[in-house]
Amino acid sequence: MNRTLLILAFTTLFFSVIFALMPKILSAHYVFKAGTLVGDAFFSLHSNSARGTVSGIATVTPTHVSTPGSVKGIYMTSWIASAPSLRARLVHLLDTTEANTVVIDIKDYSGKIVFQVTNPKLKAYGSEEVRVKDMPEFIASLHQRGVYVIGRVAVFQDKYFVTRRPDLAVKNETGSAVWKDHKGISWIDVGAREYWDYIILLAEESHKIGFDEINFDYVRFPSDGNMKDISFPWSSTTPKATVLKNFFSYLHDHLATLTPDLKISADLFGMTTTVIDDMGIGQVLENALPYFDFIDPMVYPSHYPTTFMGYKNPEQYPYEVVKFAMQSAVERAHALASSSPDHISLNTYTTKLRPWLQDFGLKVTYGQREVRAQIKATNEVGLSSWLLWSASNNYTKGGLESK
């Protein structure tokens, strides 16, 4: 009898201590709000709404983190982000290496918005395909880790919107049919201003659920298709570079008013750092620099033409190609600042430069040496921010310094 009472007393004491200490044990990893546990593992099991409702108990209050002094990012597709078991590998990379930023697809070439939309105006377009059901919760868990979260939007490449509004699409030469590129993807004409407002609505909604920055990709006219059988009903009378610059200005001015703390960035062809004209796609480095917080030239060595810099295969020279491309970008940014009527600092535009680097191989296998070579080249021209691209989301851990 005495033994039974002793066991009962010990058990009672044990659980009293556990319950007393539990909040302190968990506080290092999770945040309590209105009595609800907020954390990636909990969300993975219990999230039932992209608006942040967790098991019908509480709503996540979106937070934001400041832009790191040196952005070091990796890219994550919406499909990887949709499954906790798949994204865990990349979250671990963020936990254990110098990477402090993640770029997540929120609208890819399909035109589908991958999280649940709440804005009635945006929702009316019917472009939702809720792949990442716990997006607000996932972002909150990344913020808990101190990770800067960027949402990637494929802008004018948009299969869905063309089906809804074919009148805004790029057409064939006669204007009788929607034009498609070699992959069968249709495009919105850059000059279709009504579509600009749709993109602004998406940026606002994305910021509202926690994204710290919106990265605008495919901000250009199409190039990979039958360019002899193409027309632009909304841009035909205006130079492409001017149309695109007008879009940049419109985007900047409206988002600066609506969401002043939202950072925005634009992806540009890598060749924009070394070529003066718009290459037929409308992109000119100097036309983009004033309107974005970051400009991300895609200086993948694999994407430069044969004989670039005299190399038969530029992909074999990651250090040389990236250094040449980004040194040119820095010099042009300085020149633009010098010519400004406001006499702005030379670093005003230079600090916006943040290249996409490649962590994949086409004709050449890329590994630790090639990734570090590109980062070294970026640093040597005075830049400290960069993003790594891998369409498969397989990254070379050895290419990143340990945390």
N, C-alpha and C positions, 0 to 999 in steps of 0.2 A: 504493500500500500504506500509506504514511504517512497519507494522507488518510482511508483506511478506519479505521485505528486511532484517529485523532483523533476521528472521528465516534462510534466505539464508546465511547471514553473519556468524551466529552461526554455521551452518552446515559445511560451508567451513573451519572455524577455527578448529572445532572438528576433521575433517578428516585430516587436515594438521598436527595436533598434533599426531594423531594415526600413520600416516605414518612415522613421524619423530622418534617416539619411538619404532616402531615395531621391528627393528633389535636388539635393546637392550632387549626388552621383550623376544625375541626368543633365544637370544644368550646363556642364561643359560641352555637351553635344547637341542639346535641343533647347528650344525656347517655348515657354509656356504662355499661352494667350487664352484668356477666358477659360482656363482649366483644361485646355486641349494641347496635347503633345504635338509639336511641330518639328518634323525631321524627315530626312529622305527615306529612312527605313520604314517609318510609320506611314508616310504618305504612300509608299509603294504598296503597302498592304491594304490601306483603308480609304484611299482617295476615291471619291465618286463624282467629282465635278471639277472641270477645268477652271471654275470660278473660285476654287479654294475651299469649298465646303468639304469638311472631313467627317465622313460618317454622319452627316447631318448635324454635327455638334457646333462647329465654329467656322469662321471664315478667315482665311489668311489675309493679313494686311500687307500688301506689297511693300517691299523696301527696296532701296537701291544702294549700291556701293560706289565710291568715287573711282574715277579712272586711275589705274595704276600709273606711276611715273614712267614705268617701262612696261608696255603691254606685251605679254608673251602668250600667244593664244594657240589653241587647236580648234579644228572644225569638227562639228558633230551633226550628222544628218538627223532629220526628224524621226526616222525609223529607229535609229539607235536610241534617241532620246525617249522614244515611246515605251521602252521596256527597261525597267530597273536592272534586270539581270544583264542586259547588254551594255547599258551606259555605265555600269559600275566600274568597268575596266578603264574608261576614260576619266571617271571621277577619281579613281585611284591614281591615275597619272597626274591629275591636278593636285592631289594630296601630297605626292611624293617627289615632284620635280619642280623646276623653276616656272613651269607654266602656271599662269595666274588668271587666264582668260579663256572663255569658251564661246565659240560662234555657233549658234544653233539655227537650223533652217526654220523659218516660220511661214514662208511661201516660196516653194521651189518652182521649177519650170512648168509643173502641172497647173499652177495657179491656185492651188488649194491652200487655205489657211489651216495650219495644223493644230491649233488650239481652239477651245470654245470661245466664241465671240459673244459679247454682251451688248455692245452698242447696236441699237436697232437699225441705224442707217447702214452700218457695215454688214449686219446680219442679213439685211434685205437682199444683198447680192447673191446669197446662197453659196458662197465659196468655201464654206467650212468643210473640212474633212478631219475630224478630231482624232489625230493620230496620237498626240501626247495629252492624255486625259488629265494628267496632273501637272501641267506646265507651271502654273503659279507656285505650286508646292515644290516642284523641282528647282525652280529658280531660287526660292527662299532657302532651300537647303544648300545651294551653291553659295549664296550670299553668306550663310552661316560659316562657310569655309573661307570667306574672304575672296571668292572668285567673282571677277567682273564678267557680266553676261551680255553678250551681243546677239541680237536677232538678225538673221540674214534674210533679205527679201530679193528674190529674182524679179526685177521690175517689169521690163517690157516684153520679156519672154513669158507668155501666160496663156496656156492652152485653154483653160477654163473660161477666162473672161472673153476670149474671142468667140466662144460658142454663145455666150450671153449677148455680146455686143459686137457682132461681125462688122458693123459700120465703123468701128474704131480700129479695125485691124489693118495690117499691111496687106496689100492686095497684089494680084498678078498685074501684068502691064496694062491690060485692058480694064482692070477694076471689076471684072466680072466674078472673081473668086478670091478666096482667102489664100494668101501666099504661105508656103511652108518651107522650112529649111530642110537640110539633108536628113535630119533626124525625124522629120514629120511634125515639128513643133511650129505652131503659129505664134505671131508676134503682134503686139499692139503698136500702132504708129506712135512714135515718140511725141508727135505734135498734138495728140488727142488730149486736150486739157481736162476734159471731164474725167479721164482716167487718173490724172495727177491728183485729183481730190480723193479718189479711192485709195491711192497709196498713202496719202496723208492720214486718212481715217485709220488705216492699218497700223501706221507708225504710232499714232495716238493710243490705240487699243493695246498695242504691244508694250508700250511704256507703262500703261496703266496696270498691267499684270506683273511688272517687275523688271522688264528688260532695261538695261542701263544705256544701251546704244543700239541704233538700227544701222545695219550695214546694207547698202543698196548695191546689188549686183545687176548685171545685164542692163546697165544704164547706157544704152547705145542702140544704134540702128543694127539690124541683122547683117551678117556677112557670109554665113556658111550655107549657101543655097544657090539656086539659079538666079543670079543677079541681073540677068538680061531680061527676065520676065517678072519684074517687080515694080510696084508703085506705092507711093506714100500719100494717100488722099488728104491727110491733115498736115503734111510737111512739105509738099511738093514745090511750093514757091519760095521757100526759105532755106538757106544753107543749113546743112545738118548740124554743124558745129554751133550755129546760132540757136537752133531749136533746142538742142540739148542744154546749152548754157541757160536758156530761158527756164527750162525745167529745173535745173539746179537752183537758180535764183528763187523760183516760186516755192520749191520745197523748203529751202532754207528760211525764207521769210515767214511762211505760214507756221512751220514747226517751232521757230524761235518765239513766236507769239503764243502758240497753243501749249507747248511743252518746253519751256525755256531751259530746263535742266536735262533734257534729253540730248545725248551726243549722237551725231550722225556721221557716217562715213560712206565713201564710194569706192567701188572696185573699178580699176581701169586696166586696159590691156597693158602688158609689160612694155610694149613698144612705145607707149605714150611718153616714156621718160627720155627717149632718144630720137623720136620722129617729131617733126614740127607740124605737119599737116594732120588732118583728122582721120586719115586712112580710110575714108569712106564710111566710117561708123559714127562720126560726130564727136569723138573724144579728143580733147586737147587738154593737156595737163593744166595749163594756165587758166583755162576756163572753169576748172573744177576747184582749184585750191582755195579761192576765197569763200566758198559756200559750204564747206564741210569741216568738221573737227579733225577728221583723218582722211587721207587719201591712200588707198591701198593698191599700188601697182602690182599686178600679178606677174612678177619677174621670174617665172619658172624657166630654168634653162632649157627644159625640154620643148618649150613652145617657141623658141627663137628659130628663125629660118636658117637653113644650111648656108654657110659662109658668113654668118653674123660674126663680127669681130675677126673674120678670117678663119674661123673654126669650121671644120667639115661637119662636126657634130657638137653644137654648143652644150648639149646636155652633159658632155664629159668634163665641162669646165664650170662647175657650180660657183666657185669662188670668183673667178674672173668675170663671168657674165653678170652676177648679182652686183659686184662692186662697180663695174662699168655702168650698169643701168641705173643704180641708185646714186652714184656720184653725179651722173648727168641730171637726175631729178633734183638733187641738192643744189646744183649750180643754177638750174632754171628757177627753183624756188627763191634763191637769193636774188636773182635778176628781177623776178616779179616784185619782190619786196622793195628793191632799190628803185624801181620805176613807179612805185605807188605815190600818188599825189599827197598821201597822208604821212609820208616819210616813216613808215612802220619799220620795226626791227627786222634785221635780216633773218632772224630765227622765227618770225611770225608764221611763215609758211613751211619752213624746213621741219619744224617740230610736228607738223601734220603728216609727214611722210612715214608710212608704216607698211612695208612690203609683205605681200603673200609669198612665202617660200615653199618649195616643194619637198614633200616627204613621200615621194612615190617615184617610180621609174617607168619610162616608156621604152627606150632603147638601151638605157643604162640602169643597172641596179643601184638604188640609192640606199644608203645606210648611215651609220653614225658619222663617218668622215664627211660625206656630202652634205648632211644637214648642218654639222658644225661649221663647215666651210662657208655656207650661205649666211649663217648668223655672224660669223667673223667678218665677212665682207660688209654686212649691214652696219656692224659696230664701227668698222674702220672708216666709214664715211660720215661718222658722227651721229648715227641713229641708234636708238636703243629699243625700239618697239618693232615687233614682227608677228606674223601669224603663219602657222603651218597648215598646209593643205594636204589632205589625203582623202580622196573620194571614198575609199574603203574604211576610213577611220582607223586604220592600223598605223600607229606611229612608232618611230624608232626611239625607244626610251633612252638608249645610250646617246642619242643626239641632244638630249636635254640634261642640263645639270641637275643634280639631286638637290632637293630642298634642304 
